Structure formats: structure tokens, C-alpha cells
Amino acid sequence: MRTGHAPLTGIVHLGPGAFFRAFNAVWTEEAMAAEGGDWGICAVSLRSPTARDQMMPQGGCYTAVELGPEGETRRVIGAVTEVLVAPEDPEAVVDRMADPDVKIVSLTITEKGYCHDPATGKLNREHPDIVHDLANPGAPRSALGLICAALEVRRGAGDPPFTVMSCDNLPSNGAVTRGVVLEYARLLMPELADWIAAEGAFPSTMVDRITPATTEADVTALARAEEYYDPAMVVHEPFRQWVIEEHFVSGRPAWDKVGAQMVANVEAHELMKLRCLNGTHSTLAYLGYLGGYETISETVADPAYAALCERLWADEIIPTLPQPEGEDLQAYSKALLARYRNPAIRHRTWQIAMDGSQKLPQRLLGTIRDRLEAGVVPEGLCLAVAAWMRYVGGVDEQGKAIDVRDPLAERLKAASDRGDTPEAKVAALLDLREVFDATLAADARFRAAVTAAYVSLVEKGAQATVAEAKA
């Protein structure tokens, strides 16, 4: 599949899944095309050989298929130079990362890959991989173990460290990564931790692109259209956003020349995404599911639901946001609605509705608290909370069971069942301290707005309630 010379390797990336292939590798290929540079990527799987077995027979190349409202756009991506499998040969991975030509080690390893306690951000010292790596530092299993082993080689050789860049959906992902790397390094070798703290760089990033799981039907359709078989292909939406803190030890690709936003701090962008995108996504998921819509695109095809989204952004969400550097919040919201309307991306309302007890505090309740403190009752977001309460009760508007996937599913159902009236059901669910803090739950304005919305959902149904909603 590769037609020219592969670029020299300047990046090692841990976690060569679909998101990396649809996002990091695409940006990097475009950056090299725009401004050159040896930024080829050595991709490293921390678990399975699947990515290696799919990609290396193709010279590391694969097809990225953009799913737009008007159809598909296909392109072959050649930024990946090799794929290694860490469990098969961890020393080879450490050697590659220790090569002074490698300037960046980036990560998409999911939250679990950081071996930390999400509540505190601290290293989980009892994690089996951390226990193993501290006992066997020459043959590490974890991303942290591999990173620190390679940094120790570079320190011993007098070479500068590489920049460590997390691209996972973790708040302040650079700070989290720096913290667990330093904590692990200090357990391993205090002088290594001191050197990393003094010389290293851990820029935070915000990433955004919907990348649905590739199906056999996708592979078959590509083979039919292009007359080649590509098991490593990925599909993705047209939209993408990459916000990166400008903090690198030894340079970076020209990502900014192809649309990435280089900023001093990403926190405002993270809050923007969390509240504008994730908050309305959850709102549409619960109200859409209850209204009988299977996907987000079907949900916002109903003008009342689209109008609710627009009112939420304008009146309830954007007023709570600090201005992100270089961002137009109104334009960002319009782009979100266009993404939601894309029928080629089948984002199921049931899927987005999963794990709501974990998501609501960050996605909705913080915004609600901020508006209440400003003296405004955010009735649209209170409707979203009421829709979640109706959903976790486990019965839809036709009396059919809802398959509620949530760590607290049984407790949520039990709390809802304890109430014999809508008011009692709301009160019982507000008593769950894992979701609602005591101050918010006791706020009479919040309780009244959520209760009124819940009553309307029971009496009129989701579609009629949304049509009447005023944010």
C-alpha cells in the first residue's frame, strides 16, 4: 500500500487503536506534508498484536474513511513507520523510545492505562502492572514503566528527555501523566524523578473526533469500492479538534499549520467541550431515548430537540464558561449541532446514556450549580436531569423495560421504585450522594424545577415536554 519512502521515526505512540489512526496519525501526516520533518510514528501496542498483524503487512499504511453527510472520503495514511507489541519484546520498545531521534512519546491508552486512582490522580501502587514493573524494571508492562525505563537510558547517555504527550480524554491529562510518571520514577530511582521533573515536558491536550468502531461491513465496503482489503481501516466524522499546550522539549510537528490550536493552557477548552458537547450529548441521549429516537441524528432532526440544544448553549451553558484562547463559543456550538445532524455517524442514544451516574456531575450538575449561584434557574438542564431520572427508573413511555447500563443501576432502580409519586421518586434519587452533593440536592429551586420537569415527562411524554420547554 505504501508508494514512497517511509518517514524517519520521531514519535513513539502508545496505543495504536482506531482513535489514534483517525486522529494523531492523520494530523501528523498532514503536518509533515505541510512543513516536512522526520516525524514518522512507531506505534506500540501494550496488549494485543492485532494492530501490528493488520498494519505491518501493509507497510504500516491504512485507509481513513471520513463519513460526511454527503458521502465518504477515503485516504491512505502513511505516517506509521512500524508497529511493535510491548509484551512480546519490551526491551525493543524501550530501545526505540530511548533513541535520541525520538522527540515525543504520545499516548492514547484510555484512563485505565495510567494505573492511577481517578478520584485523587495519584499512582495506584497496588496495581498489578506497577507491582510487576517495580520488581522488573528492565521488562516493564505498563506505559509508565516503559516511559521511565527509556528516560533512564536517555539520562544515562546524556541525552535530553522526550516530551510525554497524553491524548486521552482525561481532565488536565498532561498534569495527570506528569504526576504518575514522577511518582513511579521516584519509587524506582529518586534521581531519575528529579531529572524528569527538571528537564521533562508533559503538555496537556484536548482531543475531539468521533471514531465509530470499524465493522466487517466497513471493511467489505472499502474492498468493494477500492478493490483492496484493508483490515486496519478506520472510519471517522469530518470534524476534528486538537488543542495542545505549547510545551515541548525538542520540537514538534507543524500541527498548527494544519489546524491544531497551540495554547498556553487547555483548561478552558476542556470545560467548553465537557459542558457544550458532553452536556448536550447526555441531554439528547435521555430525552431522545424517551422520545423514541434511536440515534442523535434522528433526535436533532426533530426541530424541538435542536431548538432545545441551541437554547441550552446560548442561555445556560456558554454563560458559565471562561473564554478559551482563540475560540468562538457560538461558532463552536453551531459546529456541534452540525455534527449531531450527520446521519452517517450512528451515535445511539442508548449508548450515550450509559454510566449516567458517573457522567452527570461533570456534564450537567456543575453547569446547573454555576447558574443557580448566578441567580438563574437553568430549566433546560433541569429537564435533562429529570429525563435521566425517568430513564434510570427502567421503564420507557410505552411501559417497556429499559436496559440501564450503569455501575449504580440497581440502586438507581431501587430509589426510583421507593417513590410512589413523581415527587417522591425525584426526592429519593436526589438523596444519592454519589451523584448529587448535599447542597445542590437541598436547593429548593433545583428540586422544584427537576420535579416539575419529571411530572411533565410522565404526564405528557418527552417529545411534548421538549416542544414546550423554555431554556
C-alpha positions in Angstrom: 0.0 0.0 0.0 3.0 2.3 0.6 4.1 4.0 -2.6 7.0 6.2 -1.4 9.7 6.2 1.3 8.6 6.0 4.9 9.5 9.0 7.1 12.1 8.6 9.7 10.7 8.0 13.2 10.4 11.0 15.5 7.4 9.9 17.6 6.6 6.7 19.6 2.9 6.4 20.2 1.5 4.0 22.9 -2.0 2.7 22.0 -2.5 2.3 18.2 -6.2 1.9 18.3 -8.9 3.4 16.0 -8.8 6.9 17.6 -5.0 7.2 17.1 -5.3 6.1 13.5 -8.2 8.5 12.8 -6.7 11.4 14.7 -3.0 11.6 15.7 -1.6 9.9 12.7 -3.7 11.9 10.3 -2.7 15.2 11.8 1.0 14.2 11.8 0.9 13.1 8.2 -0.6 16.4 7.2 1.9 18.3 9.3 4.8 16.5 7.5 3.2 17.3 4.1 2.9 21.0 5.1 6.3 21.6 6.6 8.4 18.4 6.4 10.3 16.9 9.3 11.1 13.4 10.5 8.0 12.7 12.5 7.2 9.2 11.4 5.4 7.2 14.2 6.4 4.0 15.8 3.1 2.7 17.2 3.3 0.4 20.2 0.6 -1.9 21.4 0.6 -2.6 25.1 -1.6 -5.7 24.9 -2.7 -7.3 21.6 -0.7 -7.9 18.4 -3.8 -7.2 16.3 -2.7 -3.7 15.1 0.7 -5.0 14.2 -0.7 -8.0 12.3 -3.1 -5.8 10.4 -0.8 -2.9 9.6 2.7 -4.2 9.0 1.8 -6.4 6.0 0.7 -3.1 4.5 3.9 -1.3 5.4 2.2 0.5 8.3 -0.3 2.1 6.0 -4.1 2.0 6.3 -7.2 3.8 5.0 -9.1 6.5 6.9 -12.7 6.9 5.7 -14.4 10.2 6.5 -18.2 9.7 6.9 -19.8 13.0 5.9 -23.4 13.9 5.4 -22.9 13.9 1.6 -20.9 10.7 1.5 -17.5 9.1 2.1 -14.0 10.4 1.5 -11.1 7.9 1.6 -7.4 8.4 2.0 -4.4 6.2 2.7 -2.4 7.3 5.8 1.4 6.5 5.8 2.7 8.3 8.9 3.2 5.0 10.8 6.7 3.5 10.2 6.4 0.4 12.4 4.2 -1.3 14.9 5.7 -3.0 18.0 4.0 -5.3 20.5 5.3 -4.5 24.0 4.5 -7.8 25.7 6.5 -9.7 23.0 9.6 -7.6 23.4 9.5 -4.8 25.9 13.3 -4.2 25.5 12.8 -3.3 21.9 10.1 -0.7 22.8 12.4 0.8 25.4 15.3 0.9 22.9 13.1 2.6 20.3 11.9 5.2 22.9 15.4 5.8 24.1 16.6 6.6 20.6 17.6 10.3 20.7 15.9 10.9 17.3 12.6 10.2 19.1 11.3 13.6 20.3 7.8 12.8 21.5 6.1 9.8 23.2 2.3 10.2 22.9 -0.4 8.1 24.4 -4.0 7.0 23.8 -4.2 4.2 26.4 -7.6 5.0 28.0 -8.0 6.1 31.6 -7.1 2.6 32.9 -3.7 2.7 31.3 -2.5 5.4 33.7 -2.6 2.9 36.6 -3.9 5.7 38.9 -6.8 6.4 41.2 -9.1 8.7 39.2 -10.5 10.3 42.4 -7.1 11.5 43.6 -5.0 11.4 40.4 -2.3 9.5 42.4 -0.5 6.4 41.3 -2.2 3.2 42.3 0.8 1.5 43.9 -1.1 -1.8 44.2 -1.9 -2.0 40.5 -0.6 -5.4 39.3 1.4 -3.8 36.4 3.0 -1.3 38.7 4.0 -4.0 41.2 5.4 -6.1 38.4 7.3 -3.2 36.8 8.9 -2.0 40.1 10.2 -5.6 40.6 11.2 -6.0 36.9 12.2 -2.5 35.6 14.0 -4.0 32.6 10.9 -5.7 31.3 8.0 -3.3 32.0 4.4 -4.0 31.2 2.8 -0.6 31.9 3.1 2.6 29.9 4.6 4.3 32.9 7.2 1.5 33.2 8.2 1.8 29.6 8.4 5.5 29.7 10.6 5.6 32.8 12.9 2.8 31.6 13.5 4.7 28.3 14.0 8.0 30.1 16.6 6.4 32.4 18.5 5.2 29.4 18.5 8.7 27.9 19.6 10.2 31.3 22.5 7.8 31.5 23.5 8.7 27.9 23.4 12.4 28.5 20.5 12.8 26.0 17.5 15.1 26.7 14.2 13.5 27.6 11.4 13.1 25.1 8.2 15.1 25.6 5.4 12.9 27.0 2.0 13.9 25.5 -1.2 12.3 26.6 -4.1 12.4 24.1 -6.6 10.7 26.3 -9.9 12.2 27.5 -8.7 12.9 31.0 -9.1 16.4 32.5 -5.6 18.0 32.7 -4.2 14.9 31.1 -0.7 16.4 31.0 -0.6 17.1 34.7 -2.1 13.7 35.5 0.6 12.0 33.3 3.4 14.0 34.9 2.2 13.2 38.3 2.0 9.4 37.9 5.3 9.3 35.9 7.1 11.2 38.6 5.6 9.1 41.4 6.5 5.9 39.7 10.1 7.2 38.9 10.6 8.2 42.5 9.8 4.7 43.7 12.1 3.3 41.1 15.0 5.8 41.4 14.7 9.2 43.1 17.4 10.8 41.0 15.5 9.8 37.8 12.4 11.6 39.1 14.4 14.7 39.9 15.8 14.8 36.3 12.4 14.3 34.7 10.9 17.0 36.9 13.6 19.4 35.9 14.1 18.6 32.2 10.8 16.9 31.0 7.7 18.3 29.4 4.1 17.0 29.7 1.8 19.2 27.7 -1.9 18.8 28.2 -4.1 18.3 25.2 -7.8 18.3 24.3 -8.8 15.9 21.5 -12.2 15.5 19.8 -13.2 13.4 16.8 -16.0 10.8 16.8 -14.4 7.5 15.7 -17.0 4.6 15.5 -15.8 1.1 15.8 -14.8 -0.4 12.4 -17.1 -3.2 11.4 -16.7 -6.1 8.9 -19.3 -4.3 6.8 -16.9 -1.3 6.7 -14.0 -3.4 5.5 -16.2 -5.1 2.9 -17.5 -1.8 1.6 -14.0 -0.4 1.3 -12.8 -3.6 -0.6 -15.8 -3.2 -3.0 -15.1 0.5 -3.6 -11.3 0.5 -3.8 -10.6 -3.2 -4.8 -8.2 -3.8 -1.9 -8.6 -5.4 1.5 -7.6 -3.3 4.5 -8.4 -4.8 7.9 -6.6 -1.8 9.6 -9.0 0.8 8.1 -10.8 3.3 10.4 -13.9 5.4 10.0 -14.4 8.9 11.4 -16.5 12.1 11.3 -15.3 15.1 9.3 -15.0 17.3 12.4 -11.8 17.3 14.5 -10.2 19.5 17.1 -6.8 19.3 18.8 -5.9 21.9 21.4 -2.3 21.5 22.6 -0.3 23.3 25.3 2.9 24.7 23.7 5.4 22.9 25.9 7.9 20.6 24.1 11.5 19.7 24.9 12.8 19.2 21.4 10.3 20.5 18.9 7.1 19.0 17.4 5.5 18.5 14.0 3.8 21.6 12.4 0.4 20.5 13.7 -0.6 24.2 14.0 -0.1 24.6 10.2 -2.9 22.1 9.6 -5.4 23.3 12.1 -4.3 22.3 15.6 -4.6 25.1 18.3 -1.4 25.7 20.2 -2.3 27.4 23.5 -0.8 28.3 26.9 -3.4 26.4 28.8 -6.1 23.9 27.7 -8.4 24.0 30.8 -10.9 26.4 29.4 -11.2 24.3 26.2 -11.7 21.2 28.3 -14.6 22.8 30.2 -16.0 24.1 26.9 -16.1 20.5 25.5 -17.4 19.0 28.7 -20.3 21.4 29.1 -21.1 22.2 25.4 -20.6 18.9 23.8 -20.9 16.2 26.6 -23.6 18.1 28.4 -25.9 18.4 25.4 -25.0 14.9 24.2 -26.3 13.5 27.5 -29.4 15.7 27.3 -30.2 14.4 23.9 -29.5 10.8 24.9 -32.0 10.7 27.7 -34.7 12.9 26.2 -34.1 11.3 22.7 -34.4 7.8 24.0 -37.5 8.5 26.0 -38.9 10.2 22.9 -38.4 7.1 20.8 -35.3 8.2 18.8 -32.5 5.6 18.3 -29.7 8.0 17.3 -28.5 11.5 18.0 -29.0 12.5 14.3 -32.6 11.3 14.5 -33.1 13.2 17.7 -31.9 16.6 16.4 -33.9 16.1 13.2 -36.8 16.9 15.4 -36.8 20.7 15.4 -37.9 21.0 19.0 -34.8 19.0 20.2 -32.5 21.1 18.0 -34.0 24.3 19.4 -33.6 23.0 22.9 -29.9 22.4 22.3 -29.5 25.9 20.9 -31.2 27.4 23.9 -29.1 25.4 26.3 -25.9 26.7 24.7 -27.0 30.3 24.5 -28.8 30.7 27.8 -27.5 28.1 30.2 -24.1 26.7 29.2 -22.0 29.4 27.5 -22.7 32.0 30.3 -20.8 29.7 32.7 -17.7 29.3 30.5 -14.4 31.3 30.7 -13.3 32.4 27.2 -11.0 29.7 25.7 -7.9 31.1 23.9 -8.6 31.5 20.2 -12.2 30.1 20.4 -15.5 31.4 19.2 -18.1 29.7 21.5 -21.1 30.5 19.3 -19.3 29.1 16.3 -18.3 26.0 18.3 -21.9 25.4 19.3 -23.0 25.7 15.7 -20.4 23.1 14.7 -21.6 20.8 17.4 -25.2 20.9 16.0 -23.9 20.2 12.5 -22.0 17.1 13.9 -25.1 15.9 15.7 -27.1 16.2 12.5 -24.6 14.0 10.5 -26.7 10.8 9.7 -23.5 8.9 8.7 -22.4 8.8 12.3 -24.8 6.5 14.1 -24.4 7.5 17.7 -27.1 5.6 19.6 -28.9 7.4 22.3 -28.9 4.2 24.5 -25.1 4.0 24.2 -24.5 7.6 25.2 -27.0 7.1 28.1 -24.7 4.6 29.7 -23.0 5.3 33.0 -25.0 8.4 33.7 -24.4 8.4 37.4 -20.7 8.9 36.7 -21.2 11.5 33.9 -23.9 13.8 35.3 -21.8 15.5 38.0 -19.3 16.7 35.4 -21.5 17.1 32.3 -24.6 18.8 33.8 -24.6 19.4 37.5 -21.6 21.8 37.6 -23.2 24.0 35.0 -26.5 23.9 36.9 -24.7 24.9 40.2 -23.0 27.8 38.4 -26.3 29.1 37.0 -28.0 28.8 40.4 -25.2 30.7 42.0 -25.8 33.5 39.4 -29.4 33.6 40.5 -30.8 31.8 37.4 -32.7 28.5 37.4 -31.5 26.5 34.3 -34.7 24.9 33.4 -33.4 23.2 30.3 -30.6 21.4 32.2 -33.0 20.6 35.0 -35.2 18.9 32.3 -32.1 16.8 31.3 -31.7 15.7 34.9 -35.4 14.8 35.1 -35.0 12.8 31.9 -32.1 10.9 33.4 -34.2 10.1 36.5 -37.1 8.9 34.3 -34.6 6.8 32.2 -32.9 5.0 35.2 -36.4 4.1 36.6 -36.0 1.4 34.0 -39.4 1.7 32.2 -40.0 3.7 29.0 -43.1 5.6 27.9 -44.6 2.5 26.3 -44.2 0.5 29.5 -41.2 -1.5 28.1 -38.1 -2.2 30.2 -35.0 -0.1 29.6 -31.7 -1.9 29.7 -30.0 0.6 32.0 -26.2 0.2 32.0 -24.7 2.0 35.0 -22.5 1.0 37.9 -25.3 2.1 40.2 -28.1 0.6 38.1 -29.7 -1.5 40.9 -29.5 1.3 43.5 -31.0 3.8 41.0 -33.9 1.5 40.2 -34.5 0.8 43.9 -34.5 4.5 44.7 -37.0 5.2 41.9 -39.2 2.3 43.0 -39.3 3.6 46.6 -41.3 6.6 45.4 -45.0 6.1 44.7 -45.4 9.6 43.1 -43.1 11.6 40.7 -42.3 14.0 43.6 -41.2 11.1 45.8 -39.1 9.4 43.0 -37.2 12.7 42.4 -36.6 13.1 46.1 -35.3 9.6 46.5 -32.9 10.0 43.6 -31.7 13.3 44.9 -30.6 11.6 48.1 -27.9 9.6 46.2 -24.7 11.4 47.3 -22.6 9.6 44.7 -24.4 11.7 42.1 -25.9 14.8 43.9 -24.0 16.7 46.6 -26.0 17.7 49.6 -26.0 21.5 48.8 -27.4 21.1 45.3 -29.9 18.4 46.3 -31.2 20.7 49.0 -31.6 23.8 46.8 -35.4 24.4 46.6 -35.2 26.0 43.2 -33.4 23.0 41.7 -35.7 20.5 43.4 -38.8 22.3 42.1 -37.5 22.6 38.5 -36.5 18.9 38.3 -39.7 17.8 39.9 -41.9 19.9 37.5 -39.9 18.5 34.5 -40.3 14.9 35.8 -44.0 15.4 36.2 -44.3 16.7 32.6 -42.3 13.8 31.3 -44.7 11.4 33.0 -47.9 13.2 32.0 -47.0 14.5 28.5 -44.1 12.4 27.3 -40.6 13.5 26.2 -41.5 14.9 22.8 -44.3 17.1 24.0 -42.2 18.3 27.0 -39.3 19.2 24.8 -41.6 21.0 22.4 -42.9 23.1 25.4 -39.5 23.6 27.1 -38.1 27.1 27.6 -34.5 27.2 28.5 
